[in-house]
Amino acid sequence: MEVFDGIRESVQADRSHSSGPQRAVLRGEPPGREGLAGPARLLLAPGDAGRLPGAVDCIKAFSETDFTEDLKKFDVPTLIIHGDDDQIVRCRSAMLSAKLVRNATLKVHPGAPHGLCSTHKGQVNADLLAFLKA
């Protein structure tokens, strides 16, 4: 809980400069891209656009809520996509979720970070299309 309290304090003090999580999101940037300003802006804009109370409530929700029973209730085929270099939500979380969700398909991308829907969008889109076709 100490880690999450630190994140809350950092966000409340200056949300635009709580850079630890931002750097972690950007790990695994695809080779050949120059500079992180564009991807950083893309990945962080939704969080920055929200109001501060919502940001703090979000941290509380993801750090203090046990979704185990909810995941067990899923009754449709489910695709779980995760990067194994996610520094915010560890890959272990996706593996546990895939075990709890009936008919789950787990797709792990080696070297992909937390923001893999932006940094690895081609791979994610291919995963989605293959899953929907199946």
Backbone as a chain_set.jsonl record, in Angstrom:
{"seq": "MEVFDGIRESVQADRSHSSGPQRAVLRGEPPGREGLAGPARLLLAPGDAGRLPGAVDCIKAFSETDFTEDLKKFDVPTLIIHGDDDQIVRCRSAMLSAKLVRNATLKVHPGAPHGLCSTHKGQVNADLLAFLKA", "coords": {"N": [[0.812, -1.197, 0.0], [2.087, 1.131, 0.509], [3.426, 1.909, -1.83], [1.282, 2.645, -3.51], [0.19, 4.718, -2.007], [2.27, 6.525, -2.287], [2.091, 7.037, -5.037], [-0.416, 8.276, -5.124], [0.147, 10.594, -3.57], [2.069, 11.817, -5.206], [0.595, 12.343, -7.538], [-1.336, 14.079, -6.526], [0.283, 16.2, -5.707], [1.557, 17.159, -8.069], [0.334, 16.368, -10.836], [1.088, 16.371, -13.551], [3.787, 15.957, -13.508], [4.391, 13.571, -12.276], [6.512, 11.476, -12.814], [7.583, 8.868, -12.624], [5.718, 6.629, -13.062], [5.117, 7.415, -15.7], [7.523, 7.103, -17.135], [7.731, 4.358, -16.886], [5.548, 3.463, -18.346], [6.432, 3.98, -20.896], [8.545, 2.28, -21.376], [10.137, -0.038, -23.498], [9.727, 1.155, -25.923], [9.2, 1.061, -29.398], [11.9, 0.187, -31.606], [13.724, 2.643, -33.506], [12.071, 4.831, -33.281], [12.218, 8.256, -32.737], [12.707, 10.206, -29.92], [10.496, 10.717, -27.133], [8.352, 12.333, -26.778], [5.972, 12.461, -28.397], [4.721, 9.779, -28.172], [4.558, 9.794, -25.358], [2.827, 11.926, -24.848], [0.513, 10.977, -26.137], [-0.053, 8.602, -24.66], [-0.45, 9.563, -22.079], [-2.288, 11.6, -22.115], [-5.163, 11.005, -21.752], [-5.323, 10.511, -18.953], [-4.373, 12.915, -17.913], [-6.355, 14.626, -18.726], [-8.558, 14.232, -17.151], [-10.322, 15.064, -14.072], [-8.755, 15.879, -10.94], [-9.84, 14.624, -8.506], [-10.998, 12.33, -9.637], [-8.774, 11.025, -10.701], [-7.37, 10.337, -8.377], [-9.296, 8.708, -7.161], [-9.318, 6.649, -9.032], [-6.801, 5.47, -8.638], [-7.222, 4.452, -6.094], [-9.252, 2.609, -6.681], [-7.975, 0.714, -8.438], [-5.984, -0.215, -6.785], [-7.062, -1.194, -4.465], [-9.243, -2.825, -4.893], [-10.654, -5.992, -5.215], [-11.088, -7.958, -7.887], [-11.635, -10.59, -8.332], [-13.975, -12.288, -8.024], [-15.685, -11.068, -9.859], [-14.35, -11.544, -12.28], [-14.624, -14.296, -12.47], [-17.249, -14.515, -13.244], [-17.473, -13.901, -15.926], [-18.901, -14.733, -19.016], [-18.489, -14.973, -21.685], [-16.387, -15.474, -24.579], [-13.132, -14.249, -24.048], [-10.511, -11.987, -24.666], [-7.338, -11.476, -23.438], [-4.809, -9.233, -23.369], [-1.408, -8.541, -22.945], [1.687, -6.947, -22.037], [4.954, -8.21, -21.495], [6.826, -6.6, -20.351], [5.599, -4.725, -18.839], [5.622, -2.229, -16.553], [3.869, -1.242, -14.778], [1.448, -2.695, -14.365], [1.977, -5.837, -13.566], [2.804, -8.723, -15.547], [2.013, -11.08, -14.412], [-0.476, -10.576, -13.318], [-2.184, -10.585, -15.567], [-1.924, -13.249, -16.301], [-3.07, -14.544, -14.106], [-5.668, -13.53, -14.299], [-6.45, -14.68, -16.728], [-6.693, -17.314, -15.963], [-8.87, -17.205, -14.302], [-11.021, -16.3, -15.832], [-13.467, -17.823, -17.698], [-13.123, -19.429, -20.846], [-11.03, -17.77, -21.7], [-8.528, -16.184, -23.656], [-5.152, -15.746, -23.633], [-2.786, -13.426, -24.605], [0.48, -12.654, -24.713], [2.836, -10.153, -25.177], [6.179, -10.119, -25.867], [8.516, -7.945, -24.39], [6.811, -5.767, -24.508], [5.366, -2.727, -23.241], [3.348, -1.1, -20.648], [1.682, 0.638, -22.087], [0.989, -0.741, -24.467], [-1.026, -0.785, -26.408], [-0.669, 1.483, -27.817], [2.12, 1.576, -28.37], [2.588, -0.861, -29.615], [0.642, -1.17, -31.571], [0.044, -2.367, -34.078], [0.506, -5.106, -33.665], [-1.318, -5.577, -31.592], [-3.738, -4.968, -32.893], [-3.712, -7.003, -34.822], [-3.933, -9.215, -33.135], [-6.516, -8.764, -32.098], [-8.116, -8.934, -34.437], [-7.614, -11.596, -35.217], [-8.663, -12.938, -33.001], [-11.372, -12.173, -33.12], [-12.102, -13.291, -35.573], [-11.859, -15.984, -35.011]], "CA": [[0.0, 0.0, 0.0], [3.014, 2.264, 0.532], [3.68, 2.325, -3.211], [0.096, 3.332, -4.013], [0.11, 5.995, -1.29], [3.243, 7.397, -2.942], [1.53, 7.455, -6.326], [-1.476, 9.26, -4.808], [0.791, 11.844, -3.149], [2.713, 12.409, -6.376], [-0.465, 12.851, -8.423], [-1.955, 15.24, -5.883], [1.248, 17.299, -5.653], [1.746, 17.697, -9.417], [0.009, 15.23, -11.697], [1.792, 16.398, -14.839], [5.196, 15.615, -13.335], [4.611, 12.311, -11.559], [7.144, 10.858, -13.976], [7.948, 7.462, -12.481], [4.807, 5.812, -13.863], [5.193, 7.784, -17.11], [8.684, 6.428, -17.728], [7.446, 2.925, -16.932], [4.622, 3.242, -19.457], [7.131, 4.125, -22.159], [9.576, 1.26, -21.58], [9.833, -0.895, -24.638], [9.418, 1.949, -27.116], [9.678, 0.355, -30.589], [13.143, 0.717, -32.16], [13.604, 3.53, -34.65], [11.313, 6.043, -32.975], [13.051, 9.293, -32.132], [12.05, 11.022, -28.913], [9.33, 10.123, -26.483], [7.317, 13.337, -26.548], [4.713, 12.078, -29.044], [4.098, 8.662, -27.466], [4.241, 10.171, -23.974], [1.621, 12.754, -24.895], [-0.594, 10.098, -26.498], [-0.383, 7.669, -23.589], [-0.764, 10.207, -20.813], [-3.333, 12.611, -22.28], [-6.445, 10.703, -21.106], [-5.215, 10.685, -17.506], [-4.209, 14.327, -17.607], [-7.573, 15.353, -19.064], [-9.558, 14.048, -16.096], [-10.205, 15.885, -12.872], [-7.9, 15.312, -9.909], [-10.501, 13.631, -7.634], [-11.174, 11.094, -10.394], [-7.467, 10.364, -10.798], [-7.085, 9.755, -7.062], [-10.252, 7.599, -6.995], [-8.877, 5.569, -9.913], [-5.703, 4.791, -7.947], [-7.852, 3.687, -5.008], [-9.989, 1.476, -7.261], [-7.122, -0.371, -8.936], [-5.064, -0.731, -5.774], [-7.757, -1.726, -3.294], [-10.42, -3.601, -5.279], [-10.417, -7.372, -5.627], [-12.024, -8.267, -8.961], [-11.627, -12.045, -8.533], [-15.326, -12.835, -8.217], [-16.215, -10.512, -11.11], [-13.727, -12.257, -13.397], [-15.193, -15.647, -12.523], [-18.598, -14.433, -13.802], [-17.44, -13.685, -17.374], [-19.5, -15.89, -19.694], [-18.246, -14.842, -23.124], [-14.959, -15.583, -24.891], [-12.447, -13.015, -23.653], [-9.107, -11.866, -25.041], [-6.53, -10.712, -22.497], [-3.547, -8.884, -24.019], [-0.528, -7.91, -21.965], [3.109, -6.907, -22.365], [5.725, -8.793, -20.396], [7.675, -5.571, -19.748], [4.715, -3.74, -18.22], [6.172, -1.858, -15.26], [2.793, -0.715, -13.941], [0.665, -3.883, -14.007], [2.848, -6.964, -13.914], [2.228, -9.74, -16.416], [1.407, -12.093, -13.533], [-1.887, -10.21, -13.176], [-2.888, -11.076, -16.755], [-1.944, -14.717, -16.245], [-4.083, -14.917, -13.105], [-6.984, -13.213, -14.874], [-6.755, -15.683, -17.758], [-7.099, -18.546, -15.285], [-10.169, -16.988, -13.665], [-12.053, -16.042, -16.842], [-13.771, -18.971, -18.561], [-12.939, -19.163, -22.282], [-10.093, -16.673, -21.919], [-7.343, -16.359, -24.477], [-4.116, -14.839, -23.173], [-1.749, -13.104, -25.583], [1.524, -11.862, -24.065], [3.803, -9.622, -26.133], [7.509, -9.948, -25.284], [9.104, -6.608, -24.445], [5.809, -4.701, -24.615], [5.138, -1.993, -22.003], [1.969, -0.874, -20.208], [0.937, 1.31, -23.155], [1.206, -1.495, -25.703], [-2.033, -0.489, -27.438], [-0.085, 2.564, -28.618], [3.479, 1.27, -28.826], [2.569, -2.094, -30.411], [-0.735, -1.211, -32.067], [-0.094, -3.329, -35.175], [0.394, -6.442, -33.074], [-2.582, -5.638, -30.855], [-4.815, -5.037, -33.888], [-3.686, -8.356, -35.409], [-4.501, -10.101, -32.102], [-7.972, -8.535, -32.045], [-8.729, -9.483, -35.637], [-7.541, -13.069, -35.153], [-9.593, -13.375, -31.966], [-12.745, -11.986, -33.617], [-12.332, -14.267, -36.644], [-11.986, -17.319, -34.401]], "C": [[0.86, 1.268, 0.0], [3.265, 2.82, -0.873], [2.496, 3.128, -3.735], [-0.13, 4.661, -3.301], [1.078, 6.997, -1.907], [2.748, 7.907, -4.282], [0.449, 8.511, -6.099], [-0.877, 10.612, -4.439], [1.416, 12.564, -4.336], [1.681, 13.037, -7.308], [-1.101, 14.094, -7.822], [-1.016, 16.445, -5.857], [1.414, 17.96, -7.021], [1.563, 16.564, -10.414], [0.815, 15.218, -12.986], [3.26, 16.011, -14.712], [5.412, 14.373, -12.486], [5.198, 11.34, -12.567], [7.53, 9.403, -13.816], [7.038, 6.564, -13.293], [4.87, 6.147, -15.35], [6.369, 7.098, -17.785], [8.411, 4.936, -17.857], [6.507, 2.597, -18.083], [5.385, 3.185, -20.766], [8.273, 3.142, -22.345], [9.181, 0.409, -22.777], [9.409, -0.14, -25.877], [9.975, 1.228, -28.352], [10.944, 0.988, -31.149], [12.876, 1.626, -33.347], [12.796, 4.776, -34.39], [12.231, 7.027, -32.282], [12.224, 10.085, -31.142], [10.802, 10.369, -28.358], [8.178, 11.102, -26.321], [5.984, 12.931, -27.16], [4.029, 10.927, -28.347], [3.713, 9.009, -26.036], [2.943, 10.963, -23.939], [0.389, 11.89, -25.177], [-1.032, 9.211, -25.339], [-0.9, 8.35, -22.332], [-1.911, 11.21, -20.909], [-4.65, 12.242, -21.614], [-6.407, 10.901, -19.588], [-5.104, 12.143, -17.11], [-5.49, 15.117, -17.838], [-8.625, 15.255, -17.966], [-9.321, 14.96, -14.919], [-9.413, 15.145, -11.806], [-8.623, 14.322, -8.993], [-10.7, 12.284, -8.337], [-9.879, 10.315, -10.51], [-7.12, 9.667, -9.486], [-8.02, 8.576, -6.797], [-9.852, 6.392, -7.841], [-7.75, 4.775, -9.251], [-6.255, 3.927, -6.821], [-8.533, 2.441, -5.573], [-9.045, 0.364, -7.706], [-6.19, -0.935, -7.883], [-5.768, -1.419, -4.606], [-8.966, -2.596, -3.617], [-10.006, -4.993, -5.738], [-11.488, -7.758, -6.645], [-12.163, -9.769, -9.214], [-13.011, -12.591, -8.84], [-15.965, -12.314, -9.498], [-15.648, -11.268, -12.316], [-14.29, -13.665, -13.558], [-16.568, -15.663, -13.178], [-18.622, -14.203, -15.312], [-17.994, -14.928, -18.062], [-19.398, -15.789, -21.216], [-16.751, -15.037, -23.383], [-14.279, -14.224, -24.669], [-10.984, -13.066, -24.067], [-8.407, -10.979, -24.024], [-5.17, -10.502, -23.153], [-2.683, -8.148, -23.003], [0.903, -7.906, -22.487], [3.917, -7.461, -21.202], [6.751, -7.821, -19.803], [6.836, -4.429, -19.19], [5.23, -3.462, -16.816], [5.106, -1.294, -14.327], [1.899, -1.848, -13.455], [1.469, -5.086, -14.477], [2.087, -8.023, -14.704], [1.539, -10.844, -15.606], [-0.096, -11.84, -13.352], [-2.711, -10.723, -14.357], [-2.997, -12.594, -16.735], [-2.98, -15.211, -15.237], [-5.486, -14.654, -13.637], [-7.398, -14.263, -15.895], [-7.181, -17.013, -17.141], [-8.499, -18.418, -14.687], [-11.308, -16.843, -14.672], [-12.239, -17.29, -17.699], [-13.628, -18.563, -20.019], [-12.011, -17.985, -22.566], [-8.954, -17.117, -22.826], [-6.349, -15.306, -24.01], [-3.072, -14.669, -24.263], [-0.752, -12.18, -24.902], [2.537, -11.437, -25.123], [5.143, -9.393, -25.444], [8.019, -8.519, -25.475], [8.102, -5.468, -24.488], [5.54, -4.062, -23.252], [3.648, -1.873, -21.671], [1.123, -0.257, -21.328], [1.013, 0.593, -24.483], [0.141, -1.256, -26.76], [-1.579, 0.673, -28.321], [1.266, 2.19, -29.191], [3.548, 0.044, -29.732], [1.204, -2.279, -31.076], [-0.947, -2.185, -33.228], [-0.28, -4.743, -34.66], [-0.93, -6.61, -32.334], [-3.756, -5.753, -31.824], [-4.874, -6.428, -34.535], [-4.26, -9.367, -34.423], [-6.022, -9.995, -32.064], [-8.675, -9.153, -33.251], [-8.735, -11.013, -35.623], [-8.537, -13.607, -34.138], [-11.043, -13.274, -32.467], [-13.077, -12.972, -34.735], [-12.543, -15.677, -36.096], [-13.34, -17.418, -33.726]], "O": [[0.427, 2.331, -0.445], [3.31, 4.033, -1.078], [2.686, 4.183, -4.34], [-0.59, 5.624, -3.915], [0.755, 8.177, -2.038], [2.956, 9.07, -4.627], [0.405, 9.521, -6.802], [-1.326, 11.651, -4.924], [1.304, 13.784, -4.455], [1.883, 14.144, -7.806], [-1.376, 15.059, -8.536], [-1.468, 17.585, -5.97], [1.412, 19.187, -7.12], [2.521, 15.887, -10.786], [1.188, 14.147, -13.465], [3.914, 15.76, -15.725], [6.527, 14.145, -12.018], [4.493, 10.489, -13.111], [7.791, 8.745, -14.824], [7.521, 5.804, -14.133], [4.695, 5.259, -16.184], [6.229, 6.567, -18.887], [8.82, 4.315, -18.838], [6.657, 1.559, -18.727], [5.023, 2.418, -21.658], [8.923, 3.167, -23.39], [7.997, 0.177, -23.017], [8.804, -0.713, -26.782], [11.137, 0.821, -28.337], [11.054, 2.214, -31.167], [11.927, 1.416, -34.103], [12.825, 5.703, -35.2], [12.942, 6.667, -31.344], [11.152, 10.583, -31.487], [10.142, 9.574, -29.027], [7.132, 10.74, -25.782], [4.952, 13.049, -26.499], [2.869, 11.056, -27.956], [2.669, 8.576, -25.548], [2.068, 10.709, -23.111], [-0.649, 12.051, -24.536], [-2.225, 9.078, -25.063], [-1.703, 7.773, -21.599], [-2.45, 11.625, -19.884], [-5.232, 13.098, -20.948], [-7.367, 11.408, -19.008], [-5.667, 12.567, -16.101], [-5.695, 16.161, -17.218], [-9.496, 16.12, -17.869], [-8.253, 15.557, -14.781], [-9.405, 13.914, -11.778], [-8.07, 13.257, -8.718], [-10.587, 11.229, -7.714], [-9.878, 9.087, -10.428], [-6.633, 8.536, -9.488], [-7.587, 7.553, -6.266], [-10.025, 5.248, -7.42], [-7.746, 3.545, -9.299], [-5.805, 2.799, -6.62], [-8.409, 1.351, -5.015], [-9.278, -0.804, -7.394], [-5.652, -2.027, -8.063], [-5.134, -2.148, -3.842], [-9.649, -3.06, -2.703], [-9.103, -5.139, -6.561], [-12.664, -7.87, -6.299], [-12.754, -10.172, -10.216], [-13.188, -13.295, -9.835], [-16.709, -13.042, -10.157], [-16.377, -11.59, -13.255], [-14.413, -14.16, -14.678], [-17.018, -16.718, -13.627], [-19.685, -14.3, -15.926], [-17.604, -16.048, -17.732], [-20.143, -16.45, -21.94], [-15.936, -14.789, -22.494], [-14.806, -13.184, -25.063], [-10.301, -14.066, -23.845], [-8.839, -9.853, -23.777], [-4.463, -11.463, -23.457], [-3.15, -7.256, -22.296], [1.282, -8.762, -23.285], [3.591, -7.204, -20.043], [7.465, -8.172, -18.863], [7.31, -3.298, -19.082], [5.27, -4.365, -15.979], [5.415, -0.907, -13.2], [1.622, -1.95, -12.26], [1.612, -5.307, -15.68], [0.878, -8.189, -14.542], [0.587, -11.464, -16.081], [-0.884, -12.781, -13.246], [-3.813, -11.238, -14.168], [-4.028, -13.158, -17.103], [-3.683, -16.189, -15.493], [-6.389, -15.468, -13.445], [-8.554, -14.686, -15.927], [-7.953, -17.755, -17.747], [-9.227, -19.405, -14.579], [-12.441, -17.228, -14.384], [-11.301, -17.759, -18.344], [-13.987, -17.442, -20.379], [-12.186, -17.282, -23.561], [-8.488, -18.255, -22.771], [-6.66, -14.116, -23.992], [-2.537, -15.649, -24.782], [-1.09, -11.05, -24.55], [3.038, -12.271, -25.877], [5.24, -8.567, -24.536], [7.96, -7.963, -26.571], [8.504, -4.304, -24.505], [5.49, -4.753, -22.235], [2.801, -2.472, -22.334], [-0.044, -0.616, -21.484], [1.094, 1.239, -25.528], [0.401, -1.513, -27.936], [-2.057, 0.824, -29.446], [1.54, 2.451, -30.363], [4.473, -0.077, -30.535], [0.676, -3.389, -31.14], [-2.024, -2.772, -33.343], [-1.123, -5.489, -35.158], [-1.581, -7.65, -32.435], [-4.669, -6.548, -31.6], [-5.958, -6.964, -34.765], [-4.99, -10.274, -34.82], [-6.726, -11.004, -32.005], [-9.703, -9.815, -33.107], [-9.734, -11.644, -35.971], [-9.186, -14.623, -34.385], [-11.84, -14.188, -32.256], [-14.212, -13.437, -34.832], [-13.311, -16.462, -36.652], [-13.666, -18.453, -33.146]]}, "num_chains": 1, "name": "protein.A"}
